[in-house]
Amino acid sequence: MRVLEARNRTGGRIQTDTSLTGYPLELGAEFIHGEQAATHGLVRQAGLSVIAVDRLRVGLRWGVPALPLEALTAETREKIVRLRAAYARLEARPENAPDQSLADYLMAQGFDAEALGMADVLLAQTCCARLDSLSCADLAREMRADHAGPLEYRITEGYGALLDWLASGLPISVGAAVQRLTWGAAGVVAETSAGRFEAKRTVITLPAAVLAAGTVEFDPPLLASKRDALRGFRTEPATKLLYVFAERRWDADLTFMAHEGSAARWWTPNYRRSGPPVLAAYITADRARRVDALDEAEALALGLREAAELLGDATLSEHVKLAKRVSWASDPQARGGYAHVLPGMAGARPALAAPVEDVLFFAGEATAWDSNPQTVHGAIESGWRAAEEIRAVC
Ligand SMILES: Cc1cc2nc3c(=O)[nH]c(=O)nc-3n(C[C@H](O)[C@H](O)[C@H](O)COP(=O)(O)OP(=O)(O)OC[C@H]3O[C@@H](n4cnc5c(N)ncnc54)[C@H](O)[C@@H]3O)c2cc1C
């Protein structure tokens, strides 16, 4: 067995940095979503630990500055509660009901423009998507398959420590970008930037956006069913703005803030950690596209202005020691955040996941049709599924 990895590091859309603060700061995936997520078992086996993040300690600015949920006006609070309830009702949607976008669904439920704006920030931004491009059928499928639960965690030692443990002892060739994959009943030949590799079978974990871009040439070409499946996905940009401060300018128990600005969602990676305080803006889809179009200094200044408004702290910028933008859309090995399924294309995940002629097997977050796609634990479980599929034919 051999792992071929294009980058000069392992981890893909997980990348932990310890140089900025001394403690692990996540440039990509940050949270373990769910108390039952498969990641926890690996964290325990690796001898690592987690920090529970109470996502209800939120500040929501539909009012200035950011206010905890319970302090919002009754009208705003009720709108958010009704939105969440409507979203949760998707789970009961009949599997054969005609698909529609989340935007169309919410409009049909009578939500006004302000509520749609909130839904964009609170629901679609999380999915790295626009409200009008999210398939309700796929969201409902995920709700039915979800076995992870609602709670949130960070890995104390960082996702990087888990990756190091997972990678230890594995034959991994980094800097080996697959350019061409020749496949047939006899097996596969991968031509890479670091030489040629042969195998009887292969598991392909390329991000859907990388597969769709044709970065890897398949010979013979991928089947029509795979090409159709790939048309069912869209991967939007995902960008983080990270600010390291000389001192904490917010309550120690603040975990999350959201508003309708360009940098719509914020969190506090230093929560329950010692070391320099950090604010992180997590920005996706159209908002990320706009922030990516600015030069880095402008983007960071924009984010900081919004953070200052949210915190009601006009002097916030005076306390920043370091700041950094991380744009995943400009990374050729990711081409964006993570893939969502377009309305009417709800079969895309299982179609992408299906093995081809017992030779090509597919894993990765986009294929996690029986779990939570768009997550680390979904990607892990998809790898276990592909391993089982291979075991079944060996
Ligand atoms: C900014 C951001 C924040 C996120 N936050 C969270 C979070 O808080 N919690 C969570 O659970 N998930 C989060 N995610 C999603 C999570 O990171 C992904 O779902 C998961 O890491 C995907 O794993 P994967 O193995 O499918 O893909 P990847 O991690 O992208 O792995 C694919 C690998 O293929 C390699 N590759 C690409 N092209 C080639 C080639 N030609 N040849 C060889 N190798 C190649 C890549 O370098 C990469 O290592 C976030 C993602 C982003 C971008």
The ligand as a Tripos MOL2 file, in Angstrom:
@<TRIPOS>MOLECULE
LIG
   53    58     1     0     0
SMALL
NO_CHARGES

@<TRIPOS>ATOM
      1 C1        -11.5840   26.4500    5.9460 C.3       1 LIG1
      2 C2        -12.2020   25.1160    6.2580 C.ar      1 LIG1
      3 C3        -12.7880   24.8980    7.4760 C.ar      1 LIG1
      4 C4        -13.3570   23.6580    7.8020 C.ar      1 LIG1
      5 N1        -13.8550   23.4520    9.0390 N.ar      1 LIG1
      6 C5        -14.2140   22.1970    9.3980 C.ar      1 LIG1
      7 C6        -14.5230   21.9090   10.7570 C.ar      1 LIG1
      8 O1        -14.4740   22.7980   11.6270 O.2       1 LIG1
      9 N2        -14.8770   20.6300   11.0560 N.ar      1 LIG1
     10 C7        -14.9320   19.6420   10.1140 C.ar      1 LIG1
     11 O2        -15.2590   18.4960   10.4580 O.2       1 LIG1
     12 N3        -14.6320   19.8960    8.8300 N.ar      1 LIG1
     13 C8        -14.2530   21.1370    8.4550 C.ar      1 LIG1
     14 N4        -13.8760   21.3880    7.1710 N.ar      1 LIG1
     15 C9        -14.0340   20.3250    6.1690 C.3       1 LIG1
     16 C10       -12.9110   19.2820    6.2600 C.3       1 LIG1
     17 O3        -11.6730   19.9410    6.2620 O.3       1 LIG1
     18 C11       -13.0050   18.3550    5.0570 C.3       1 LIG1
     19 O4        -14.3110   17.8240    4.9380 O.3       1 LIG1
     20 C12       -12.0470   17.1680    5.1680 C.3       1 LIG1
     21 O5        -10.8050   17.5470    5.7090 O.3       1 LIG1
     22 C13       -11.8830   16.6170    3.7800 C.3       1 LIG1
     23 O6        -11.0310   15.4930    3.8080 O.3       1 LIG1
     24 P1        -10.7900   14.7190    2.4440 P.3       1 LIG1
     25 O7         -9.8140   13.6460    2.7480 O.co2     1 LIG1
     26 O8        -12.0690   14.4000    1.7950 O.co2     1 LIG1
     27 O9        -10.1240   15.8190    1.4690 O.3       1 LIG1
     28 P2         -8.7300   16.5610    1.6010 P.3       1 LIG1
     29 O10        -8.3750   16.7980    3.0100 O.co2     1 LIG1
     30 O11        -8.8070   17.7530    0.7120 O.co2     1 LIG1
     31 O12        -7.7070   15.4870    1.0240 O.3       1 LIG1
     32 C14        -7.5230   15.3040   -0.3540 C.3       1 LIG1
     33 C15        -6.0350   15.1670   -0.5880 C.3       1 LIG1
     34 O13        -5.8000   14.9980   -1.9960 O.3       1 LIG1
     35 C16        -4.5900   15.6690   -2.2850 C.3       1 LIG1
     36 N5         -4.5130   15.9020   -3.7310 N.ar      1 LIG1
     37 C17        -5.1620   16.8290   -4.4760 C.ar      1 LIG1
     38 N6         -4.8170   16.6980   -5.7740 N.ar      1 LIG1
     39 C18        -3.9490   15.6630   -5.8370 C.ar      1 LIG1
     40 C19        -3.2530   15.0150   -6.9010 C.ar      1 LIG1
     41 N7         -3.3680   15.4080   -8.1760 N.pl3     1 LIG1
     42 N8         -2.4190   13.9850   -6.5990 N.ar      1 LIG1
     43 C20        -2.2650   13.5520   -5.3120 C.ar      1 LIG1
     44 N9         -2.9200   14.1220   -4.2690 N.ar      1 LIG1
     45 C21        -3.7450   15.1530   -4.5500 C.ar      1 LIG1
     46 C22        -4.6740   16.9380   -1.4720 C.3       1 LIG1
     47 O14        -3.4330   17.5610   -1.3310 O.3       1 LIG1
     48 C23        -5.2590   16.4140   -0.1720 C.3       1 LIG1
     49 O15        -4.2610   16.0490    0.7520 O.3       1 LIG1
     50 C24       -13.3230   22.6300    6.8320 C.ar      1 LIG1
     51 C25       -12.7390   22.8460    5.5830 C.ar      1 LIG1
     52 C26       -12.1750   24.0700    5.2930 C.ar      1 LIG1
     53 C27       -11.5200   24.2810    3.9510 C.3       1 LIG1
@<TRIPOS>BOND
     1     1     2 1
     2     2     3 ar
     3     2    52 ar
     4     3     4 ar
     5     4     5 ar
     6     4    50 ar
     7     5     6 ar
     8     6     7 ar
     9     6    13 1
    10     7     8 2
    11     7     9 ar
    12     9    10 ar
    13    10    11 2
    14    10    12 ar
    15    12    13 ar
    16    13    14 ar
    17    14    15 1
    18    14    50 ar
    19    15    16 1
    20    16    17 1
    21    16    18 1
    22    18    19 1
    23    18    20 1
    24    20    21 1
    25    20    22 1
    26    22    23 1
    27    23    24 1
    28    24    25 2
    29    24    26 1
    30    24    27 1
    31    27    28 1
    32    28    29 2
    33    28    30 1
    34    28    31 1
    35    31    32 1
    36    32    33 1
    37    33    34 1
    38    33    48 1
    39    34    35 1
    40    35    36 1
    41    35    46 1
    42    36    37 ar
    43    36    45 ar
    44    37    38 ar
    45    38    39 ar
    46    39    40 ar
    47    39    45 ar
    48    40    41 1
    49    40    42 ar
    50    42    43 ar
    51    43    44 ar
    52    44    45 ar
    53    46    47 1
    54    46    48 1
    55    48    49 1
    56    50    51 ar
    57    51    52 ar
    58    52    53 1
@<TRIPOS>SUBSTRUCTURE
     1 LIG1         1 GROUP 0 **** ****
